[in-house]
Amino acid sequence: MKELGISKEEAEIKILENEDKRSFFNILTPRVVKVEIVNKKIIKDDKIKRNREETQNIDFNKAIQNIEIFLEKWTKVIPNQEIHYEINQEQNYLKINITGEDLNYLIGHRGEVLNQLQIILSSIASKNLEYKVRVILNICGYKEKREKSLEELAEKLEKTVIRTKKTITLEPMTAYERKIIHTKLQNSKKVTTTSIGEEPYRKVVISLK
């Protein structure tokens, strides 16, 4: 399944040899199996359906109230800072935008602190709710700047792979950042992208088609 890059839900495993022919003496002999990818569209449609059902059950008003209570207290205890925040409900998640001066320490190196704050806010939003509320946090327009930077990096690495004919593996990225790379190069005629590894060390690999 690792070689195919699929999860357990996407795999269909068949035992190829006839069980009737197995005797007591060869019961420990390794079996020959066939691993196939089941219809990913069915899996995707099922996930979309589940996400839609969960979204319908989310009390976004309660989630927003949870976040507002936290942010009101949190922004007041940060010394010498005037921080403003805005919460908007999108189709199936909450978008929080925080602005102010000198907030780089809330972003961190390549957004590490921002990503951790996003996880915390998601937990706070989901408090006393049946389903987890997805939260997207942006601080001083960092997400837009990071997206532009990653798109430029993808274009540069695409040219490098084509020129050198060598595969390039990027450093670990968040799912959000990996998606930017994949989306930018999905229509490339010369290279393809895949993801390898387990979270939080999952990486994007760019290689020739």
N, C-alpha and C positions, 0 to 999 in steps of 0.2 A: 504493500500500500504506500510505503514511503517512496519507492521508486516511481510509482504512478502519480504521486502527489495528491492522493485522495484520502478522505477520512473513512472511518468504519461504515458510516451511513451510506457512502457512495460506492462501497465495494460489494460485489457478489462473489462468494467463494464456493466453488464446486469441487467435490472430491471426484477425481477422474476414474480411479480404479473401482472395480466391482466389489462391494463389501461382502457379497456371498462367497467370494473366492478366498477371503482372508481366513487363515486358520489360527489356532491358539499359538502356534509356534512363531508366527510372523506378526503378532498383534502389536509389537513394539516397533516394527519396521516403519520408517517415515512414509507418509502418504504423499501421493502426487496430487496436487491441487491446481485449480485454475482460478485466477483472480481477474475479474472483469469489472469495468466501470458501469454502474447502472445509470439509467437515464438521469443526467444532471438537471435537465429541465424540470422533471417531476420534483426532484429534491428542492430546486430553487423555488418552484411554484408553491410547494408546501411551506417553505420558510417564509415566503411573502405572506401566505395566508395566515400563518401563526403570528407573524409580526403585526399584521393588520388587526387580528383579533385582540392581541395584547394592547395595541394602541387604543382601541376602542374602549378598553376597560381602565385605562389610565385616567386618573383625576388630575389633569394638568393644573387646575386651579389650586388644588392642595399642594402639588409639587412646587408651584411658583411661590406659594405662601411659605413653604419650608425653606426655600432658598432665600427669600426676602428677609426672613427672621434672622438667618445666619449672617447674610451680608451686611445687614444693618449693624449688627454687633461687631462683626469682623473689621469692617472699614473704619470703625471708630477707635479701635485699639491700635491701629497702625500709626506710629508716631510721625508727626510732621508731614502728613500726606493728605491730599484732598483727592479722594477716589470717587468716581461716579460709575454706576453700573446700570445696565439696561437688560431686561429679560423679555424675550419674545418667544412665543410658541410657534414652531414650524409644524409641518404635517405630522411628524411622529417623534419629535424631540424638542428640547428647549435650547434656545440659543442665548448665551449670556455674553455681553460685551462689556468689558471693564476698561475705563480710560482714566488717565491722570498723568502726572509728570514723574519722570524717573522711576518707572515701574519695571525696569529690566530685571530686577531681582525676583519679580514674580513670574518672569518668563524663563529665566535660567538658560544654561547652555543648550542651544538648539531646542528650546522649548521644554526641557525636562521638568522644570518646576511647574510650568503651565499644564503639562499633561497630568501631573500628579494632582494639581488643584482641580482639574476637570473630573478626575476619578472621585475625589472627595465630594465635589458638588453633586455628582450623580448619585452618590450614596445618600447625601442629605435630602435631595429631591425625592428619593424613593422611600423616605422614612414613613412607616405606617401605611404603605401602599402595597397592593398585591403584586404589582409588576415593577421591574426596574425601569427607571426613567432615564433615557439617554440625554446627556447634556453635552453641548458643544461650547467650549469656552474660547473666547478670543480676547486678547489683552493688547490694547493700543495698536490694533491692526496687524499683529504679528502673523496671523494665519495667512493673510494675503501676501505679505512679504516672503514668508517661507514657501508658499506655493509657487510664486514667481521664481524664487531661487532654485527650487527643485526641478521646475520645468526647464530652466536654463541648463542645469546639471544634466538632465536626461538627454537633451539635445547634444551637449558636448560629448557625453559618454557614447551616444549612438555613433557619432562620427569616429570616435576612438576605436570602437569595436569593429566597425566597417574597415577602417584603415589597417589595424593590426591583426584582424581576424582572430582575436583572443577574447574569451569570455571575461566579463568584469562582474565581480560580486561587491555590492555596496555594503556599507556598515549597517548594523541593525537599525530599523526604523519602526515607527508606529504604523498601525494599519492605515491611518489617514495619510501618512506620508508615502507609504508604498503605493497606495491607490493613485496618487498624483503621478508617480513615475509610470505605472502601468497605463494609465489613461493617456499620458502624453505620447507614449510610444506604441499604443495599440494599433495604429494605422501605418506603422513603419513597414516598408517593403523589404528591408534588409535585416532587421533585428527583431528578436522576440524577448519578452520578459517573463520571468517566473519568480515565485517566492519559495525560499527554503528555510528550514529551521523551525524552532518552537518559540512562541512568545516568552519573554519580551526580546528575544534575540533573533527574530525573523528578519531575513534579508532579501533584497531584490537582486536577481541575477539577470544580466543583460548579455545575450549571446546572438550569434549569427543565426538566421533562419536556415 
